[in-house]
Amino acid sequence: MDAYLWLKALHVISIISWMAGLVYLPRLFVYHTMQQAGSDTGETFKVMERKLLKMIMNPAMIASWLFGLIVAVQIDAFSQPWFHVKLLLVVLMTGFHMMLGKWRKDFEADRNEKSEKFFRVVNEVPTVLMIVIVIMVIVKPF
């Protein structure tokens, strides 16, 4: 039981770290769109975005998946319908993460074509996914 609780704690810690990045990176993109390509501030945003994605978000996503799958096996979650919904939403969140990586590369190459408003709307996606995921895990509606 001790190992399960440690794995569950590590899963929650990694999710919190991942979610922080999923919410913060699009916000950085909002402010980055307001900068002139090649400006000092724009170059600073590039560094911030790269470090956030590579040093925090990617490891946190990998840890979330690793610890989550281990915990899921331990509690036999794959046989439970609520888990299938959660897993689908985590796959969508991972896809969102990958899109953020693509958009970061666009900014890095000074070829972003998306607007500030686009990134303001996109900024809400991980929150909506997180709300439904938490409901699935805690309430287990089916």
N, C-alpha and C positions, 0 to 999 in steps of 0.2 A: 504493500500500500504506500510506503514511503516513496518508492521510485515513481509510482503513478502521480503522486502529488507534486513531486519535483518536476516531472515532465509537463504536467498540466500548468504549473507556475511558469516554466520556461516558455511554454506555448503562449500564454497570456502576455508575458513580457515581450516576446518577439512580435506579437500582433500589435501591441501598443506602439512599439517602435515603427513597425511597418505603416500603420495607420497615420501616425504623425507625419511621416514622409509623404504618404499618398495625399494628404490634405495640404501640406506645406509646399510641395513642388509646384502644383498648379498655381498657387498664390504667387510664388516667385515668377512664374511665367507671366502672370498678370502684370507685374511690375516691370518685367523684362520687355514686354511689348511696348512700354512707354519710353524706352531708351532708343537712342539713335544707334544703328549698327556700328560697331567699332569704337563706341564711346568707352571711356574708362569705367563708367558705371555698368554698361552692358557687358564689358569683359569681366567685371567682378561678379555679375549674375551668372555668367558661364561657369566660373570656378565654383560658386556656391551650389549651383544646380548639379554639376558633375560630382562634387564631393557628397552631396546629399544622396544622390542615386547610388553611387558606387560604394560609399563607405557605410551608409546607414540602411537605405531601403533594400538594396539587393541582399545583403546578409540577413536582414530581418525577414524578408520574404522567404528566403531559403529555410531559415530557422522555423518560421511559422509553419511551412509545409512539413518539414521534417518532424518537429515535435507534435504537430497536429495529426499526422498520419499514424505516428506511434500510439498516441492517446486513443485515436479512433479504433485501432486494432485492439487495444487493451479493453475497451468498453463495448466491443462488437457493434460499433456505430454503423458499419456498412449494411447491416440488416434493418436499419431503422429509417423510415421515410423522411423524417425531418433532416437527417444527415445528408440525404441525396440533394435536398434543396440547398443546404448549407454548402455542400461541396460544389454544386453548380455555381453558386454565388462567389465562392472563393476562386474558382476558375475564371469567372468574369472579372474579379478584382485583379487577378494575375494578368489577364489580358489588358486591363486598364493600366497596370504598372508598365507593361511592355509599350503601350502607346505613349505613356509619359517619357519613356526612354527614347522613342523615335522623335517626339517633339523636342526633347532636349538636344538631340543631335541636329535637328533643324536650326535651333537657336545657335548651337555651337558653330554651325557653318554659315550663320547670318542669312538663312533662307526661310525663316519663319513667315508664314503667310496667314496665320490665325490671328484673330483680334483679341483685344483685352476682354471683350464681352464673352467670347467663346470660352476663354480660360476661366472666367468667373462662373459660368454655367458648369463647365467640366469639373470645377472645384467641388461641386456638390455630389458628384457620382459616388466617391468612396463612402461618404456619410450615409447615403441611402442604402448602399450595399451592406454597410456595417450594421445599420438598424435592423434590417431583415435577418442578417446572420445571427445577431444577438438574440432576437426573438426565437429563431429556430433552436438555438442552443439552450436557452433558459426556459422558454415556455413549452417547447416541443409540441406544437399544435397538432401534429399528426404523426 
